[in-house]
Amino acid sequence: MAELLSEQEIESRLQDSDWKREGSEIVREWKFSDFAEAMTFVNRVAEAAEEANHHPDILVHGWNKVRLSLTNHSAGGLTEPDFEMAKKFDVL
């Protein structure tokens, strides 16, 4: 099981990032030009998550917005793999 990160480690990883902390999760929202583009992104997220066996919560809302939330449920908070997945999602 991955080790929980300290508060200082979490804050350090969030600097200069589009991800924000909400409780025991990091979250980010994307806005796309249309619904089809949003769904294409969701499918890319799903592929990357399956490959890494680390799955975000995905919220599709409005007709063109996607919000991802990451945490390590088994560890009970934020771990290095959460931030590694965030980086992967950032370049999709």
C-alpha positions in Angstrom: 0.0 0.0 0.0 1.2 3.5 -0.8 2.3 5.8 2.0 0.2 8.8 2.8 1.8 12.1 2.0 2.4 14.8 4.6 0.6 18.1 4.5 3.9 19.7 3.3 4.4 17.1 0.6 0.8 17.6 -0.7 1.2 21.4 -0.8 4.5 21.1 -2.6 3.0 19.0 -5.3 0.1 21.3 -5.8 2.2 24.4 -6.4 2.0 25.6 -10.0 -0.7 23.0 -10.6 -4.3 23.2 -11.9 -5.3 20.6 -9.3 -6.8 21.8 -6.0 -7.2 20.1 -2.7 -10.6 19.3 -1.3 -10.4 17.4 1.9 -8.6 14.1 1.2 -8.8 14.5 -2.6 -7.2 16.5 -5.3 -9.6 17.8 -8.0 -9.5 19.4 -11.4 -12.1 20.5 -13.8 -11.8 20.8 -17.6 -14.2 22.6 -20.0 -14.5 21.5 -23.6 -15.9 23.0 -26.7 -18.7 20.4 -26.9 -20.1 17.2 -25.4 -18.3 14.9 -27.8 -14.9 16.4 -26.9 -15.7 16.0 -23.2 -16.6 12.3 -23.7 -13.5 11.7 -25.7 -11.5 13.0 -22.8 -13.4 10.8 -20.4 -12.5 7.8 -22.5 -8.8 8.7 -22.5 -9.0 9.1 -18.7 -10.6 5.6 -18.4 -7.9 4.0 -20.6 -5.0 5.6 -18.5 -6.7 4.7 -15.2 -7.2 1.1 -16.3 -3.6 0.9 -17.4 -2.4 2.2 -14.0 -5.1 0.4 -12.0 -5.8 3.8 -10.3 -9.2 5.2 -11.0 -10.5 8.7 -10.4 -14.0 9.7 -9.6 -15.4 11.2 -12.9 -18.2 13.8 -13.0 -19.5 14.9 -16.4 -21.7 18.0 -15.9 -23.3 20.7 -17.9 -22.8 19.6 -21.5 -19.0 20.2 -21.7 -17.4 20.0 -18.3 -15.5 17.1 -16.7 -14.3 17.0 -13.1 -11.8 14.5 -11.9 -11.2 13.6 -8.2 -8.2 11.5 -7.0 -7.5 10.0 -3.7 -6.2 6.6 -2.5 -9.2 5.0 -0.8 -7.3 2.0 0.6 -4.6 4.3 2.1 -7.2 6.8 3.4 -5.9 9.9 1.7 -3.4 11.3 -0.7 -0.4 9.4 -1.9 2.3 9.7 -4.6 0.3 7.6 -7.1 -2.5 10.2 -7.0 -0.2 12.9 -8.1 1.4 10.6 -10.7 -2.1 10.0 -12.2 -2.9 13.7 -12.1 0.2 14.3 -14.2 -1.0 11.7 -16.7 -4.4 13.3 -16.9 -2.9 16.7 -17.4 -1.4 15.7 -20.8 -4.4 13.8 -22.2 
